[in-house]
């Protein structure tokens, strides 16, 4: 396998040709994760895309339709999740926010069954988001997440969709672990 540098990116981001990558940014630091698997799963008549992205440091992020579903090997882990987020296509045709819940099993701290309350709606691009082609649809999650020492953490997440696929997002695992994800596609 021959490594190559991503054009116009940090020289530390070396990738292997012939693989698909996700550019991940946290606190201004960037790295690339390689696609390990992608499968379509039909659940209750709805087709969902499951992707598993891996880093060279044994970290794995499992995404379902572009949303973080589980995260392992990071300083904060989502070991399990039970949720039924709204379908992106249905959201695109709705002027009203959609409310739903996400039940998480979190580490560290052995917090199992934490329930986050989420509202998802059409939005505009957040400040600092990359320029994306015309026709990109933006959505925002407003999340209320209980914290271990009391109180709630309120935050927003953003998703950019092109042709029904999330190509860029800003998502958080905890108040100190927030990411920007950008699909780089297959490196020729």
N, C-alpha and C positions, 0 to 999 in steps of 0.2 A: 504494500500500500504506500502510495506517495502522498505526502502532506503538501498542502498549499495554504497560502495566506488568503484570508478574505479580502477582496479588493476594497480599498478605501476604509478598512477597519483597523483596529488595533493589531499590531504585528504579533501579539501574544495569542491571537485567535487563529490557531492553525487547525485546519480541517482536512479530511481525507476526501479526495474526489470520489464521486459515485454514491455519496450518502446525502440524505436530507438533514438539514439542520434548523435549529431554533436558536436565535440569538437571545440571550437572557442578560438583562442588566439589573443589578442591585447596588444601590448606593454609588452609582457612577462606574462601577466595575462591570466589565462585560466578559461573557464566556459563551461558548456554543455548546448546545446539547444535541446529540445525534438521535435520530428517530430509530427506535428499536423495533416497534411494531405499530401497525395501524389496522384496525378492523372495524367493520360496520356491524353493529349489534341491533337487532330488532327487539324492542321492549314495548309492550302494550300498543303495537301497531306503529310505533315511532322508530325511525332509523337513527341511531346515534353513532358518531364516530369516536372510537376510543384510540388514543395515541399514547405511547409510552416513550418518553424522552430520557436519555441517559447522558450523564457527564462522565468525564474521565476520572472522577473522584468518587465513584460508586453512588452517585445521587440519581434518583429517579423521580420524574414527575409524570403522573398519569393524568391526562386530560380527556374530558368527555365533551365533545362539541366545543372545544376551545376553552373550557373552564377547568381549573385545577380540581381534580377529584381526589387524588391521594398524592402525597409527597413523602419520600423516604430518603434517609441518609443526610438530611439537612439539619440545621440547628433546631428547627421546628418541624415536626412531622404531623401530617394528617394521615393516620393509619387506616381510617375507615370513614366513609361518608354515605349517608342516606339522604337523598334529595330528589326532587323532580322539578328541575328548573324549567321555566317556560321555553317553548320552541322558538328559535330565532325567527322563523318565518311568520309565526303567529304574532310575535311582538312587532314585526315590521308593519303589520296592518292594523295595529291598535294605537289609539291615541292615549289610552289609559295605562298607568303603571300596573304591572302584574306582581302580586305579593306571593311569596313562597317561603319555605323554611329549609334549612340545611342542618342536618344532625351530624356532628363530627366526633371522631375519637382522636384526641390530640395528645402529643408528647412534646416536650417534657411535662411532667406534672400529672400524668395519668388522668386526664380530663376526658372521660368517656360520656358520650351522649350530650355534648354541648349543642344547644340549639341556637342557630343564628337566624334572625328575621331579615328577609331581603325583599326589596322592591326593585324590579327591573323595568326600564323604560327606554324609549328612543331618546337619543341625546345628540350632542355635537362633540367634536373632538376635544379632549382635555388640552389645557395649555401645555406646550412642550411636546406634543405628539408629533410623529413624523408626518410629512406630507404623503398622502395616499391618493390614488387616482380618483377622478370624479366617479360618482356612483357608489362610493364606499358608504356603508351604513354604520352608524355609531349607536351603541347602547351603553347604558350606565346602570350599575347595581348600586343601590344605597343599602349598606349592610349595618345592622345593629348586632354586635357580638358581645356576649357577657364575658367579663374578665375574672380571673381567679380570685383577685383580692376585692371584688365588688365593683359595681359600676359597669357601664357598657362602653364599648369602643365603637364609635360611629365613623364609617369611612365609605369612600366611593371607589368602585372599580369600573374600568372602561373596556369596551370590546369593539374592534373594527372588523366588519364583515365585508367580504367581496364574494359575490356569487354564492352566498349562504355559508361561507367558510370564514372562521376567525383567522385573520392574518396578523393582527396586532392586538395586544391587550395589556392592561395594567391591573395586577391582581396581588392580593396580600394573603400570607399565611398567619401573620401576627402583626402587632403594631411596629415591630422592628424588622420584619421580613416581608418586604414588598418588592415585586418584580415588574419589569417591563419585558414582554415577550414579543419577538418579531420573527415571523416565518421567513427563512432564507431560501427555502426550496432545495431542490437537488443541486449539488455542486458538480458541474460537468467535469 
